[in-house]
Amino acid sequence: DAAKKDIINLYTDAANFQNAGAYPLAVDAWKKFLAKYPKDELSSKARHYLGVCYLQLEKPDYAAAVASFREALSDPKLEVREETLINLGWTLFYTARPENSDKPDATKLREALK
């Protein structure tokens, strides 16, 4: 059916941009997919990959990545749950640490985990 073809085409385009390292294009493509098909069975995976792309941008958007990972995790059937949890944890840890430090600021980390 035409809708299913469109879903697969949009998803494939976004994945191809991401795999080619064209992260700004991938972000746009994942957002387009999610805007058009927010409830599709692939949408949670798309949210995960959108979060990954936010992290890979020249200037990473950590807040957007956290939001994408959290949205993806709201689906109990998410196929890439472990990877999403790892990415979410890493992003929260990274954003909670002071610049030029390997250790997180405990207050910032608590706030991030809320």
Secondary structure as UniProt FT lines:
FT   HELIX           2..19
FT   TURN            20..21
FT   HELIX           23..36
FT   TURN            38..39
FT   TURN            41..42
FT   HELIX           43..56
FT   HELIX           62..73
FT   TURN            76..77
FT   TURN            79..80
FT   HELIX           81..96
FT   TURN            99..100
FT   HELIX           106..113
//
